[in-house]
Structure formats: structure tokens, C-alpha cells
């Protein structure tokens, strides 16, 4: 707020805001913005954070799904159709990202290659995309 005269104890201000809402048509069209970062994921990427307790070595191995609806299910498959893992995303409207630690449903490291992901957002729609993992 910029004013040309000093504020007084009699001055008062009132603000009114609207709450967050979801517009179904716009939400459906925004599904095309869903992406995976980094893509391709390179295991020696500087995107990985270095551990604070060691001078070298691997940091957090995370892949991020971004621009997600507030509630959705992400299913990841290999190109041959094998189910790798299912991620549940339940966040507010302000947080449209979900991290994945690159472990399958049995908590084992995934192999390098191409992966397909399917995002199912109830009441909004579905989106299918792909990403690569290079080791």
C-alpha cells in the first residue's frame, strides 16, 4: 500500500478474498501440463542432492510429477505393461507435485528404460505420459 500522507489510528482497512475453487473444464484442460522432472532421469544428475553427512556419494534419488490436480492416483508401468508402483497424491490446490523415490512396489531399485505413467483424477479426467531413466 502506498500513501502520500501518514497513517492515523482512525484508519482502517478491510480485505475480502475468495477461497480456492476448481473449475472442472479448466482442470480437465490443465491435465495436459502434467510432466515429469527431470526427464530423462540420469542417475548421476546434479539434480540429486548430496548427503549432508558425506563428502560424496548419492543423494536423494527423486523424480517429480508436476502440475498435478489436488487429488489423483499415479500408476507407473514398464513399456511391456508390468505395474511398477502406484502413488497417491492428496494435497492442497497449491501443491501440484508428487515425488517418487525410484523404488518399485517391492521397494527395490527400478531398472533403466522407458516408463509409462497414468494419472487418474476423479471427477477431472485422465492423462498418460512417459519418462526415461538412464543409469
N, C-alpha and C positions, 0 to 999 in steps of 0.2 A: 504494500500500500504506500503510495506516495502522496504526501500532503504538503501544501505550501504554508500552513500555519501549524503551530504546536498542538498536540492533543490535550484535551481537557478531561477532568474527572467526570464531566457530564456526557462525554462522547460514549456512544455505544454502537456496537456493530453486530449484525445478525447475518448468519450464513445458513444457506439451505442447500443440501446436496441430495442427489438421488442415489439409491442403492444400486448395487451391481445387478444387472439383468442379462438374460441370454435371449437373443433374438434367433429363433430356430432357423430361419432361412439363411441368415448371415453365418451362423455357426456351421451349418452344412457346407456353405461355400468356403469357409475357412479351413476345412479339413485338408484341402489341397496344399496348405502351407506346412503340414507336418513334415518334419525332417529328422535325420539322424546326424549327430555331430560327434566326433569327426567322422567323415565318410570319404574315403576309406579309413578305417581304424588301423593304424600302424603301431605294432607293439612297442616300438622304440620311439614313439612320438614324444615331443616336448609337451604335449597336451597333458601327459601324465605328471602328477605332482611327485616330487621327490620326497621320500620319507624324512620326517624331522629327526629321527634318531640315527640315521645313517648318512654317510657322505655320498654314497652311490646306491645303485640297485633300483628296483622297481618301486614306483609309487602306486597310487590308486589306479586301478585299471577300470575306468568307467567310460561308458558310451552313453550319450544323452539323446532322448527323444524329446524334441522341442515343438512348441506350438500345439500342444495337446488340449483337448477340451477338459473341463473341470473333472469329469468322471469318465473313465474309459478303461477298457481292457486291451492290453497289447500282447499279442501272441507272436512268437518268433519261431520260424521254421527254417530248415535247411532247404536248398533248392530241390532236393529229392522228396520233400514233403514231410520229413521227420520233425516232430514237435520238439523244440529246444527248451523253451521256458514260457511261462505266462506271467506278465507283470500287471498288477492292478494299480491304476493311477486314480487317487482320490485326493484332490487338492482344491484350493480355492480358485476363483477365476483369475487371480493374479499370478499363479504359479502354473505355467503350462509346460513344465519339463519333468521328465522322469529319468532317473539314472539307472543303469544296468551294469553289474559288475563282471560281465562276460563269462558267467558261470551258467551251466545248464541246470535243468530241474534236479539233477542228482548232485549238484554243487561241484561239478568237475569243469575244468577249463574247456572252452569251446575250441574247435579246430578252425584253421584259416579257411576262407572261402566266401561265397556269396550267401547271404541270408535274406529271407523274405519276412516282412513283418506285417501284421494285420491289426489295425486299430478299430475296435468296436465301441462306439459311443452311443449308449442307449438314448433314444429319442432324437439323436442328431444324425447319425449315419456311420458309414464305414470307410476306411482308407487302407490301401495296400501299397507298400513301398519295399525298397530293397537297400541293402548296405553291404559293404565288403569288409572283411577282416584280413589283414596282411600280417604275417608273423615273421 
